[in-house]
């Protein structure tokens, strides 16, 4: 079976190699994905938590903190796939913990990494299926727990086609802590035993407890951006190619009525800052990267630049000083991004129709009139205008959103309790 998985993964790796080269995915930490960990690594029997990227890392932050308090003698290994997720994890990991990258799912690499880490338990954030890794852990009697598990519409359709291959792998997982009953039903249709499934909710609602903490100390953010008292700020967060053009055209329309409205564009991938600079210039605006704000000439604020967030880990800080937030990845078919962060800060939130990566949250917010759906450039301009004009309307959206977040908290503690019960059965 290992040979089959290795062959399949090798084919997939070869197919994706040009994409990796084009997107410059071979970062400094890539060697660790090949199994090259520090020679002097001494971890004992750690708790290993895997969070693929930024969103998953932030979602499990509270759980990691609780596990560290519950098991102070255990070190914690945090693995990611993306470099941005790695940076976020480094920001909250303890000095004794080990932040690394998930090994590529070849059996010989997985075994090499396992021999050095030797986890007591392995926890996966959301639902990532790595056959060789799961099989290796299972063969060593290491409990495997999925937390914040979810199965999107597109993933479910694909999984059903290879159900006969997935079923034995999925049933090697000890426990699934899922976001919704729909996820549970889908997992059972894939052949997972019902006694391994628990619906505990979405930990991303709990992650907002840290939003205020991360924005604390940024009260002078408006001054940092050079915003005057009468100026207001629209933040377009986690945008993708094709969306910045829409945002800029909508901004042009808004400026006619709100000449003191300022714009900050935060691309999902900060390395795109140069491309966005060119786009802003094409639209007859002056770009200014946030990393260069301290270097701007005196009086530049009078030139009304459009800001570009070109650093990782600071989006929440700028959400904190926004008057209005558009969350990207949603006007194009990317599936949207996290709307809970700006909502938790009391900001009116707009997003597009393509929110399939956050479908349950998006539906919940729209059903309760806690966020605003915009389908195109004209709607983005019109509905932004409504919120900027009517402060009571904006406040109603903000209050309803905060109420939904409060009502849906608690998944982290539920997951912690289930993990503690499983951990108690481990013979170290």
C-alpha positions as CSV (number, residue, x, y, z in Angstrom):
1,X,0.0,0.0,0.0
2,X,2.9,2.4,0.8
3,X,4.3,1.8,-2.7
4,X,1.0,2.8,-4.3
5,X,0.7,6.0,-2.2
6,X,4.3,6.9,-3.0
7,X,3.7,6.4,-6.7
8,X,0.5,8.5,-6.7
9,X,2.2,11.2,-4.7
10,X,5.2,11.2,-7.0
11,X,2.9,11.7,-10.0
12,X,1.1,14.6,-8.3
13,X,4.4,16.1,-7.2
14,X,5.8,16.0,-10.8
15,X,2.6,17.6,-12.2
16,X,2.8,20.4,-9.7
17,X,6.5,21.0,-10.0
18,X,6.1,23.8,-12.6
19,X,3.6,25.5,-10.4
20,X,6.0,25.3,-7.4
21,X,8.8,26.8,-9.5
22,X,6.5,29.6,-10.9
23,X,5.2,30.6,-7.5
24,X,8.6,30.3,-5.9
25,X,7.3,27.8,-3.3
26,X,10.8,26.4,-2.7
27,X,11.4,28.6,0.4
28,X,14.2,28.2,2.9
29,X,12.3,25.8,5.0
30,X,11.6,23.4,2.1
31,X,14.4,21.1,3.2
32,X,12.5,20.2,6.3
33,X,9.7,19.0,4.0
34,X,12.2,16.5,2.7
35,X,12.9,15.2,6.2
36,X,16.0,17.2,7.1
37,X,15.4,18.2,10.7
38,X,18.0,19.6,13.2
39,X,20.4,16.8,14.3
40,X,20.2,17.8,18.0
41,X,16.4,17.8,18.1
42,X,15.3,16.7,21.6
43,X,11.5,16.8,22.0
44,X,10.6,13.9,24.3
45,X,7.1,12.7,23.3
46,X,5.6,15.9,22.0
47,X,2.0,16.9,21.0
48,X,2.2,17.4,17.2
49,X,-0.4,19.8,15.7
50,X,-0.6,20.4,12.0
51,X,-2.1,23.6,10.6
52,X,-1.7,24.0,6.8
53,X,-1.7,27.8,6.6
54,X,-2.5,31.1,8.3
55,X,-6.2,30.5,8.9
56,X,-5.8,27.1,10.4
57,X,-2.9,28.3,12.5
58,X,-5.0,31.1,14.0
59,X,-7.9,28.7,14.5
60,X,-5.8,26.3,16.6
61,X,-3.9,29.0,18.6
62,X,-6.3,28.8,21.5
63,X,-6.2,25.0,21.5
64,X,-2.4,25.0,21.5
65,X,-2.5,27.4,24.5
66,X,-4.9,25.2,26.4
67,X,-2.8,22.1,25.6
68,X,0.3,23.8,26.8
69,X,-1.4,24.7,30.1
70,X,-2.9,21.2,30.5
71,X,0.4,19.3,29.6
72,X,3.2,21.7,30.6
73,X,5.8,18.9,30.5
74,X,5.1,18.2,26.9
75,X,6.7,20.2,24.1
76,X,4.5,21.0,21.2
77,X,5.4,20.6,17.5
78,X,3.5,22.9,15.1
79,X,3.8,22.1,11.4
80,X,2.5,24.0,8.5
81,X,2.7,23.8,4.7
82,X,2.9,27.5,3.8
83,X,5.6,29.9,4.8
84,X,3.0,32.5,5.9
85,X,1.5,29.9,8.2
86,X,4.9,29.1,9.6
87,X,5.5,32.8,10.4
88,X,2.2,33.0,12.3
89,X,3.0,29.9,14.3
90,X,6.4,31.2,15.2
91,X,4.6,34.3,16.6
92,X,2.7,32.4,19.3
93,X,4.8,29.2,19.9
94,X,6.7,28.9,23.2
95,X,10.5,29.0,23.2
96,X,10.5,25.2,24.0
97,X,8.2,24.3,21.1
98,X,9.3,23.3,17.6
99,X,7.8,25.0,14.5
100,X,8.4,23.2,11.3
101,X,7.0,22.2,7.9
102,X,4.9,19.1,7.2
103,X,7.0,16.4,5.5
104,X,6.2,15.5,1.9
105,X,4.0,12.5,2.0
106,X,6.5,9.9,0.8
107,X,6.7,6.9,3.1
108,X,10.5,7.1,3.5
109,X,10.4,10.8,4.4
110,X,7.6,10.4,6.8
111,X,9.4,7.5,8.6
112,X,12.5,9.6,8.8
113,X,10.7,12.5,10.4
114,X,8.7,10.3,12.7
115,X,11.9,8.8,14.1
116,X,13.0,12.3,15.1
117,X,9.7,13.7,16.4
118,X,8.1,10.6,18.0
119,X,4.8,12.3,18.8
120,X,2.5,11.1,21.6
121,X,-0.5,12.3,19.6
122,X,-1.0,13.9,16.2
123,X,-3.7,16.6,15.7
124,X,-4.7,17.9,12.3
125,X,-6.5,21.2,11.9
126,X,-9.5,20.9,9.4
127,X,-9.4,18.0,7.1
128,X,-6.1,17.2,5.3
129,X,-5.6,13.6,4.1
130,X,-2.0,12.5,4.0
131,X,-2.2,8.7,3.5
132,X,1.5,7.8,4.3
133,X,1.7,10.1,7.3
134,X,-1.6,8.8,8.7
135,X,-0.7,5.2,8.0
136,X,2.7,5.6,9.6
137,X,1.2,7.1,12.8
138,X,-1.4,4.4,12.8
139,X,1.2,1.6,12.6
140,X,2.9,3.1,15.6
141,X,-0.4,3.3,17.6
142,X,-0.2,7.1,17.7
143,X,-3.7,8.6,18.1
144,X,-4.7,10.9,15.3
145,X,-7.3,13.6,15.9
146,X,-8.9,15.9,13.3
147,X,-10.1,19.2,14.9
148,X,-12.2,21.9,13.2
149,X,-12.9,19.3,10.5
150,X,-14.9,20.2,7.4
151,X,-15.6,18.8,4.0
152,X,-16.3,21.4,1.3
153,X,-18.8,20.8,-1.6
154,X,-16.0,20.3,-4.1
155,X,-13.9,18.1,-1.9
156,X,-16.8,15.9,-1.1
157,X,-17.6,15.4,-4.8
158,X,-14.0,14.4,-5.4
159,X,-13.8,12.2,-2.3
160,X,-16.9,10.2,-3.4
161,X,-15.1,9.3,-6.6
162,X,-12.2,7.6,-4.7
163,X,-14.2,6.5,-1.6
164,X,-12.8,3.0,-1.9
165,X,-9.3,4.4,-1.4
166,X,-10.1,6.9,1.3
167,X,-12.3,4.7,3.5
168,X,-9.4,2.7,5.0
169,X,-7.2,5.8,5.5
170,X,-10.0,7.8,7.1
171,X,-10.8,5.0,9.5
172,X,-7.2,5.1,10.8
173,X,-8.0,8.5,12.3
174,X,-9.0,8.0,16.0
175,X,-11.3,11.0,16.3
176,X,-13.0,13.6,14.1
177,X,-14.1,16.8,15.7
178,X,-16.2,18.5,13.0
179,X,-17.7,21.9,12.4
180,X,-21.2,21.0,11.4
181,X,-23.7,18.1,11.2
182,X,-23.4,18.3,7.4
183,X,-19.7,17.6,7.7
184,X,-20.5,14.6,9.9
185,X,-23.0,13.2,7.4
186,X,-20.6,13.6,4.6
187,X,-17.8,11.8,6.5
188,X,-20.2,8.9,7.3
189,X,-21.1,8.6,3.6
190,X,-17.3,8.2,2.9
191,X,-17.4,5.2,5.2
192,X,-16.1,6.6,8.5
193,X,-17.5,4.9,11.6
194,X,-20.0,7.1,13.4
195,X,-18.5,6.4,16.8
196,X,-15.4,8.3,15.7
197,X,-17.3,11.5,14.8
198,X,-18.2,14.4,17.1
199,X,-19.8,17.7,16.0
200,X,-18.1,20.4,18.2
201,X,-18.4,23.6,16.2
202,X,-16.0,25.9,14.5
203,X,-12.9,27.0,16.5
204,X,-12.5,30.1,14.3
205,X,-15.2,31.7,16.4
206,X,-13.0,31.2,19.4
207,X,-10.0,32.5,17.6
208,X,-11.5,35.9,17.7
209,X,-10.7,36.1,21.4
210,X,-7.2,37.0,20.2
211,X,-8.3,39.7,17.8
212,X,-8.4,42.4,20.4
213,X,-5.1,41.3,21.8
214,X,-3.4,41.5,18.4
215,X,-4.9,44.9,17.7
216,X,-4.0,46.3,21.2
217,X,-1.2,48.8,21.0
218,X,-2.3,49.9,17.5
219,X,-4.6,52.6,18.7
220,X,-2.4,55.1,17.0
221,X,-2.7,53.2,13.7
222,X,-4.6,56.0,12.1
223,X,-1.8,58.4,12.9
224,X,0.6,55.8,11.5
225,X,-1.3,55.8,8.2
226,X,-1.4,59.6,8.3
227,X,-5.2,59.7,8.5
228,X,-6.8,62.9,9.5
229,X,-9.8,63.1,11.8
230,X,-12.3,63.5,9.0
231,X,-10.8,60.7,6.9
232,X,-12.3,57.2,6.8
233,X,-10.6,54.0,5.8
234,X,-11.8,51.1,3.5
235,X,-9.7,48.0,3.9
236,X,-9.9,45.4,1.1
237,X,-8.4,42.3,2.8
238,X,-7.0,39.1,1.3
239,X,-7.6,40.1,-2.3
240,X,-6.6,38.1,-5.3
241,X,-5.8,38.9,-8.9
242,X,-8.9,40.3,-10.6
243,X,-10.4,41.7,-7.4
244,X,-8.0,44.7,-7.0
245,X,-9.3,46.1,-10.3
246,X,-12.9,45.8,-9.0
247,X,-12.0,47.4,-5.7
248,X,-10.2,50.3,-7.4
249,X,-13.1,51.0,-9.8
250,X,-15.6,51.0,-6.9
251,X,-13.2,53.3,-4.9
252,X,-13.2,55.8,-7.8
253,X,-17.0,55.9,-7.7
254,X,-17.0,56.3,-3.9
255,X,-14.5,59.2,-4.0
256,X,-16.9,61.3,-5.9
257,X,-19.2,61.4,-2.9
258,X,-16.7,60.7,-0.1
259,X,-13.6,62.7,-1.0
260,X,-12.0,61.8,2.4
261,X,-12.3,58.1,2.0
262,X,-8.9,56.3,2.0
263,X,-8.2,52.8,0.7
264,X,-5.8,50.0,1.9
265,X,-5.4,46.9,-0.2
266,X,-4.1,43.8,1.5
267,X,-3.4,41.1,-1.0
268,X,-3.7,37.5,0.1
269,X,-0.1,37.0,-1.1
270,X,2.0,40.0,-0.1
271,X,4.6,39.2,-2.7
272,X,2.1,40.6,-5.2
273,X,2.7,44.1,-3.9
274,X,4.7,45.1,-7.0
275,X,1.9,44.1,-9.4
276,X,-0.6,46.0,-7.3
277,X,1.6,49.1,-7.3
278,X,1.5,49.0,-11.1
279,X,-2.3,48.6,-11.1
280,X,-2.8,51.5,-8.8
281,X,-0.6,53.7,-11.0
282,X,-2.7,52.7,-14.0
283,X,-5.8,53.9,-12.2
284,X,-4.1,57.3,-11.6
285,X,-3.4,56.8,-7.9
286,X,-0.2,56.9,-5.9
287,X,0.7,53.6,-4.2
288,X,2.4,53.3,-0.8
289,X,3.5,50.1,0.8
290,X,2.9,49.9,4.5
291,X,6.5,48.8,5.1
292,X,7.6,52.1,3.6
293,X,5.3,54.4,5.5
294,X,8.0,55.5,7.9
295,X,10.1,56.5,4.9
296,X,7.5,58.6,3.2
297,X,8.3,62.2,2.5
298,X,6.8,64.9,4.8
299,X,3.4,65.9,3.5
300,X,2.8,62.7,1.5
301,X,-0.5,62.2,3.3
302,X,-1.8,65.2,1.3
303,X,-1.2,63.2,-1.9
304,X,-3.8,60.6,-0.8
305,X,-1.9,57.4,-1.5
306,X,-3.5,54.0,-1.7
307,X,-1.9,51.8,0.9
308,X,-0.7,48.3,0.1
309,X,-0.1,45.9,3.0
310,X,3.1,44.0,2.0
311,X,3.9,42.2,5.2
312,X,2.5,39.1,6.9
313,X,0.6,39.0,10.2
314,X,-0.6,42.6,10.3
315,X,-4.0,42.5,8.5
316,X,-5.9,42.4,11.8
317,X,-4.1,45.6,12.9
318,X,-5.4,47.4,9.8
319,X,-8.9,45.9,10.2
320,X,-8.8,47.5,13.7
321,X,-8.5,51.0,12.3
322,X,-10.9,50.5,9.3
323,X,-14.4,52.0,9.0
324,X,-15.4,49.4,6.4
325,X,-14.0,46.1,5.3
326,X,-14.3,44.1,2.1
327,X,-13.0,40.5,2.4
328,X,-11.6,39.2,-0.8
329,X,-11.3,35.8,-2.5
330,X,-15.0,36.1,-2.9
331,X,-15.6,38.2,-6.0
332,X,-13.7,35.5,-8.0
333,X,-13.8,31.8,-7.6
334,X,-11.3,31.4,-4.8
335,X,-13.8,30.5,-2.0
336,X,-13.4,33.6,0.2
337,X,-11.5,34.2,3.4
338,X,-12.1,34.8,7.1
339,X,-14.8,37.4,7.8
340,X,-14.7,36.7,11.5
341,X,-11.7,38.9,12.2
342,X,-13.1,42.2,11.1
343,X,-16.5,41.3,12.4
344,X,-15.1,40.6,15.9
345,X,-13.6,44.1,15.8
346,X,-17.0,45.6,15.1
347,X,-16.4,46.5,11.5
348,X,-19.2,46.3,8.8
349,X,-18.2,43.5,6.5
350,X,-18.8,43.0,2.8
351,X,-18.0,40.0,0.7
352,X,-18.7,38.5,-2.8
353,X,-20.8,35.5,-3.8
354,X,-17.9,32.9,-3.9
355,X,-17.6,32.0,-0.2
356,X,-17.6,28.2,-0.6
357,X,-14.6,27.8,1.7
358,X,-16.6,29.5,4.5
359,X,-20.0,28.7,3.3
360,X,-21.5,27.9,6.7
361,X,-20.2,31.1,8.3
362,X,-21.2,33.2,5.2
363,X,-24.8,31.7,5.3
364,X,-25.1,32.3,9.0
365,X,-24.0,35.9,8.7
366,X,-26.3,36.6,5.7
367,X,-29.3,34.9,7.3
368,X,-28.9,37.1,10.4
369,X,-28.2,40.3,8.4
370,X,-24.7,40.5,10.0
371,X,-22.8,41.0,6.7
372,X,-23.4,42.4,3.3
373,X,-23.2,40.4,0.0
374,X,-21.9,42.2,-3.1
375,X,-21.9,40.6,-6.5
376,X,-19.9,43.1,-8.6
377,X,-18.2,46.4,-8.8
378,X,-21.4,48.4,-8.8
379,X,-22.9,46.6,-5.8
380,X,-19.6,47.1,-3.9
381,X,-19.7,50.8,-4.5
382,X,-23.5,51.1,-3.8
383,X,-23.5,49.1,-0.6
384,X,-20.3,50.6,0.7
385,X,-22.0,54.0,0.1
386,X,-25.0,52.9,2.1
387,X,-22.8,51.9,5.1
388,X,-20.7,55.0,4.9
389,X,-23.8,57.3,4.7
390,X,-25.9,55.6,7.4
391,X,-23.9,55.1,10.6
392,X,-26.8,53.5,12.4
393,X,-27.1,50.9,9.6
394,X,-23.4,50.1,9.9
395,X,-23.7,49.8,13.7
396,X,-26.6,47.3,13.3
397,X,-24.5,45.0,11.1
398,X,-21.6,45.3,13.6
399,X,-23.7,44.4,16.6
400,X,-25.4,41.5,14.9
401,X,-22.0,40.1,13.8
402,X,-20.5,40.4,17.3
403,X,-23.6,38.6,18.7
404,X,-23.2,35.7,16.3
405,X,-19.6,35.3,17.3
406,X,-20.5,35.2,21.0
407,X,-23.2,32.6,20.4
408,X,-21.0,30.3,18.4
409,X,-18.0,30.1,20.7
410,X,-17.0,27.0,22.7
411,X,-15.6,24.6,20.1
412,X,-12.0,24.8,21.5
413,X,-13.1,23.7,24.9
414,X,-15.2,20.8,23.5
415,X,-12.2,19.7,21.4
416,X,-9.9,20.0,24.4
417,X,-12.1,17.8,26.5
418,X,-12.2,15.1,23.8
419,X,-8.5,15.2,23.3
420,X,-7.9,14.9,27.0
421,X,-10.0,11.8,27.2
422,X,-8.1,10.2,24.3
423,X,-4.8,11.3,25.7
424,X,-5.5,9.7,29.1
425,X,-5.6,6.3,27.4
426,X,-2.1,6.7,25.8
427,X,0.6,4.5,27.3
428,X,3.7,6.6,27.1
